[in-house]
Amino acid sequence: MHKNIRLAALLLWLALGAPAWAGQARWVLVDTETRTLTVLSETDQTLDRFNNISVGRGGVAPLHYHGEETTPLGDYRIIRIRPSDRFNTFFELDYPTPEHAEMAVEGGQLDADSYDAIVAARLAHHLPPQDTVLGGRIGIHGVGRGDGEVHSEYDWTEGCIALTNSQLRRFAHWAKVGMRVVIR
């Protein structure tokens, strides 16, 4: 795909995609350096904070590829909230985003059809394809039946953000589909 066409698609997504999420006043900041997840008001006041979160075993990265076990940095929305046998509840994020797809195309790692599908999913507020080279299934979840001691000592996820089970129950009171989640 020609670079100008990709740029036009990205600009269209930015112009059309953002307004549909309007009205979502609360948002989430995941600070991977301090290992905190903070729920903020529309005026950026702290509503709740969760310490000692875990990220991917591979650390953090601007771009996550399938199987790398890194937590991708970026600006997301909670696209779906679903029960999870493994992690109690899974707050699924809309990874990969058009910005991630653009980086992967520029790096020669993602094909034009996959890029188009990712952009189309964002415009429709649907879960983007989870089976591209960029992988997917990135979200916020609990430890579930896992080892709480491992959680407190190590980054252990395959790329997600993990909270303790009690933190996850508290977070569930704030979280809604469409809520913005920034991972930095």
Secondary structure, DSSP 4 states (H G I P E B T S, - for coil): --HHHHHHHHHHHHHHHTGGGTT---EEEEETTTTEEEEE-TT--EEEEEES-B-BTT-EESS--TTS-PEEPEEEEEEEEEEETTTEEEEEE-PSPHHHHHHHHHTT-S-HHHHHHHHHHHHTT-PPPSSSTT----EEE--TTS-HHHHHHS--BSSSEE--HHHHHHHHTT--TT-EEEE-
